[in-house]
Amino acid sequence: MVLRSENVCQNLQIEVTLVNATTTHLLRPTLRVGLAALAGTLLLCLVILIDAGGDPLSFAFIGTRFSEGDPDGTVGYDGQFFYFIARDGADAVPYIDGPAFRYQRILYPVISRALALGQADAVPWTLILVNVLAHSGGAALVAYLLAARGVSPWYALVYVVWIGGLYGLRFNLSEPLCFALGLAALVAYRHDRLRWTALLLILATLTKELGLIFAGALALHAFSKRRWGWSVLLAGAPLLAFLLWWGFLALWLPDRPTQYPAARFAWLPFGGLLHEDDPLEFVLLVIWLVIPALLLLIAALRQMWRRRVVPLEAALVITSVGFLAIMPGVSWDDPVAAYRVALAIVPAGLLFAARFHPRALRGLALLWGSTFVLFLLMLAAIAAR
């Protein structure tokens, strides 16, 4: 009996040692990539701030049409609405083009307002801070998931330089936080922390409805594993929270989120792309989004057919490409919007290639990493104005 007890204790110690070694093996490279992403993101923001004379409001890209009520004024960009909501809370309605549509993406401005402690002058800085941490944190989470597959975590830097994520950072938009929370849900799911997974999916969806991409992927994987209850929870909890918030907005505001063009999906797969009338932008969208998406979808469906299950990475590819296929024409017509709302395809593609096609990972990284050049050109164009 004494020998058996000693053997059991030794086995437990060995298991604990192995778990700790594995955790350390994953956390160290994750931390390195996360710190590199943070340093690069901070440097980029510093360059933008210097060019703007140190004005943090340059990230919000505020136009006079909404801020000053001038119908003939400059339009600005969507980040201004997150700024107004974070600064004024419920009193921001007069400064917003579509209140119900903008307020449905509530978590980013709420967190920024909370960090600013209600001080209006601090809000422009906290909006930047939240996105810097979210963008670099998202890269760290991708690095963790790549390292768990035995692939170099440095491929996660593609997530850092992908033009869509950088657009979200540059214009004070909600994509960095939304996708960071979605990726955190993937990590929690991988560790079988399903309640945390559901909570993170709810938070991601209340940041932006694109969080449902991650919810759909995790629910699909759980369903394929015959975890019926968890499948329903992972899909239903964020959707229910989103609908309840919609209900509150319907009682408070006279408009509806679905009445705006950005909420009208394309019925023809990739039909929204036909709204893009600039030949160069059309070609770049096809090269950087459509072709990789279709190739990844075909590869994911092949893995499903071979395995008779839905691998997690394949599920994420399916939901990411599925959203891309129905993305509204107004998003395709604005490449800034197209690249940022399609951000989910980047971690999906990297993680899928890492598991099933590691030889293709370098080519995918080079393809998507090259979008950084276009982002730099955009920054130069803004600086020249």
N, C-alpha and C positions, 0 to 999 in steps of 0.2 A: 504493500500500500504506500509506504514511504517513497519507494522507487518510482511508482506510478505518479505520485504527486509531484515529485521532482521533475519527471519527464514532462508533465503537463505544464509546470511553471516554465521549464526551459523552452517548450514550444511556444507558449504565449510571449515570452521575451523575444524569441526569434521573429514572431509575427509583428510585434510592436516595432522591432528594429527595422524590419523590412518596410513597414508602412512609413516610418520616419525617414528612412533613406529615400524612398520613392518621393515623398513630399518635398524633401530637401532638393532632390534631383530636379523637380519641376519648378519649385519656387525660386531657386537661384537664377536660372536663365530668364524666368518670367520677370523677376525684379530688374535684371539688367536691361531687358528690352523695354520695360515700362519706364525706367529712368531715362533711357536714350530717347524714347518717344516724348517724354515730358520735357527734356532739354530742347529737343527740336521744335516742339510745339511752342514753348515759351520764347525761343529765339525768333520764330516766325511772328508771333504776336508782338514782340518787341520791335521788330522791323516795321510792322504795320503801324504801331503806335508812334514811332519816330517819324515816319512819313506823314502821319496825320497830326503832327505837332503835339503829341501826347494826349490827344482827345480820345477817351474810350468810347464816346458815342459814335465814332467813325465806324465801329463794328456794327452798330444798329442800322446804319445806312438809312437815316430818316429823311423822308421827303416832306415838302411843305403842304402837299395836298391834304394829308390827314393831320399832321401836327398843327398846322395853322388854319385848316379849313379852307384852303385856297383851291377851288376846282380846277384852276389852270396851272397849279404849281407842280413841282416835281413829285414823282410817285414814290421814290425810295424802294425799299425791299421789305420782305416779310419779317426780318428781324426787328423792325421798328415796333411791330405789334407785341412781340414778347417783351420788349422794353417798356411799352406803355402799360401792359398788364402788370409787370413786375413793379413798376413805379407807382401806379395808381390803383391797382386792384380792381374792384368792381366799378370804379369811377372812370375806367379807361375806355368805356364803350364809345364815347363821341370821337375817339381818335382811331377807331378800327373800321376797316372796310367791311368785314363780315363777322360781327361779334360772336355768334354761336359757333362758327367755324374756327375762329381763333381761340376762343376760350375752351374748346374741347381738348386742346393741347396745353393742359394747365400746369403740369408738374414742374417744367423748366422755369417758368417765371415765378412760381410759388417758392421753389428752393432758393432762387436768386434773391427774391424779396426777403426771405427769412434770413439769409446770410448777411444781407445789408442792414438787418435789424430795423427795417422800415425807413431807413435814411435814403431819400431820393438820390442824393449825390453819390452814394455808394453803389447804387443799382447797376450802372454801366460797368463797373469793375467786377461785381459778383457774377454778372452774366458771362463775362469773359472767363472768370475763374472756374465756374461750373463746367464750361465747355472744354477748357484746357485739361482739367482733371478727367472729364468723361472721355475725351478723345484719346489721351494717353492711356487711361485705364482700359479702354476698349482694346487698344493695341496689346496691352499686357495680358488681357484675358485671351485674345487670339493666340498670343505666344504660349500661354499655358496649355491651351488645347492642342497646339501643334507639338509642343514638347511631349505631351502625353502620348502622342502617336509616334514618337521617336524621330521627329523631323526637326530640323533647325528652327528654333523659335524666332530667329531673326527675319524669317519670311513675314512675320507679323508687321514689319515696318511698311509693307505694302499697304496695310490698312491705314497707316499714318499718312502716307503721301497720296493716297487715292483722292482724286480731285473732288469727289462728292463729299467726303468727310471734311476736307479742308474748306469747302464752300460753307458747310454748316458751321464751322469754327469762325470763318471770316465774317459771316453775316449774322451772328447771334441767333442761330436757328436751333431747333430742338433735336435734330438727328443725332448729334454726338451722344447726348444723354440717353435717348431712346435706345440706340444700338448698344451702348455700354450696359444698360440694364438687361437687354435681351441676351447679350453674351454672358453676363453674370448668371442668368437663368440657365443657360447651357451648362455652365460649370456646376451649378448647384444640382442640375438634373444628372450630370455625369456621376456625382457623388451620392445620388439617390436621396437628396434632400428635397423631397417633392413639395413640401409645404412652402419652403423658401422659394422653390422654383415658381410656384403659383403666385406668390406675393411679388416676386420680381417681374413676372409677366404682367401683372396688374399695373405695376408702376410704369413699366415700359409702355404699355398701351395708353395710360393716362398722360404720358409724355407726348406720344404721337401714336396714331392708330397703326403705324407700321410695326408696333410691338406684336400685333396679331400674326405677323409672319413667323415669329419665333414660337408663339403659342400654337399655331397650326402645325409647325414642324415637330414640336415635342409631343403634341397630342397624337399625331400620325405615327410617330415611333412607338409611343406607349400602346397605341391600338394594335400595332403589328406584333407587339410582345404579349398581347392579350391581357393587358392591364387596363381593363375596360373603365373602371372607376376613375383611375388617375387620368386616363385619356379625356374623359368627360370634364374632369376638374381643370386640367391644364388648358383645355380649349374654352370651357364655359366660364371659369372664374374671371379672366380678363375681359371676355366679351360681355358678361353680365355687368361688371364694374363700368365698362365703357357705356353700355346702354343706360345704366342708372344715372351716370353723369349727364348723358344726353337728355334724359328725362328732366333732370334738374334745370338744365339750360333751356329746355322747352318751356318750363314754367316761368323762367326768369326773363328770357329774351324773345322778341317777336319773330325772329328769323329762324331758319333751320340750316344745319350744316350741309345737308344734301342739296341745297339749292345753288351751291357754288360750283363752278366748272371743275375745280380740283377734286371734287367728290364724285364726279361722273366718270365711271370706268368705261373703257373701250370694250365693246362686245366682240369685235374681231381681234384675234390674237395679234398683238403688236400693231394694231390698227392706229393707235394713237401716234405712232411714229410718222404717219403720213401728214400730220399737222406741221412737221418741221419743213420749212421751205428754203432754208439755207443749205446749199449742196455740201459745203465743207462740214458743217455741223451734222448733217444727216450721215455722211460717211463716217465721221468719228463716232457717232452714237452706235452705228452698226458694228464698227470694229471693236469698240471698247465694251459694248453692252450686249447687243443682239447676238452676234456670232458666239462669244464665249458662253452666253446663257443657253443657247440651243445645244451647243456641244456638251455642256455640263448636264443638261436635262437628259439628253440621249444616254450619256454615260451612267447617270443615276438610275434611269429606268432599266438599263442592262443589268446593273448590280441587283436591283430588286428582282428581276426575272431569274437571275442565277441563284440567288440566295433564298428566294421565296419569303423574304422578310424585307422590311424597309430600314436600312441602316440609318442611323441618326444623321449622318452627313448628307445622305441622299435625300432624306426628308427635308432638310434645310434647303437643299438645292431646289427641290420641287416647289416649295412654298415661295422661295425667293423669285424663281423664274415665273411662277404663276402670277405673282403680283406684277412683275415686269411686263408680262404679256397683256395685262388689262390696265396698265398705267394710263391715266387720262391724257388726252391729247394736249391739254394745256401744260402738262409737265414735260412732255416731249418737246413742245414748242419752245420751252425755256430750258436750255441745256444745264443751267445751274440747278434747276429743280430736278431734271432727269438724273443727273449723276448723284445727287445727294439722296434722293428718295430710293434710288436703286442700290444704296450702300450695302444692303444685306447680301447681295450677290458676291461681294468680295470675301468676307469671312466664310461664306458657304462654299465658294469655289476653292479657297485655300485649304479648308479643312477636308473637303472631299478629295482633292488631288493628293493631299498628304496621306490619306488612308489608302486610296485605291490606285492612284496614278502619280507616284512621287517623282517620276522622271519628267512629268509635264509641269511640275510645280514651278521650276525655274522660268519656263516660257510664260506661264501665267503671271508670275511676279513681274517679269520684264514688261509684259503687255500693259498691265494695270499700273505699274510703277511709272510708266512713261507719261501718264496723265498729269504728273506733277509739272511737266514742262508747260502744259496748257494753263495750269493754275498760275504759274509764275508770269506768263504772258498777260493773264487777266489782272494780276496785281499791278503790272507795269502800266496797263491801260488805265486803271483807276488812278494811279499816281500821276499820270500825264494829264488828267483832266484839270 
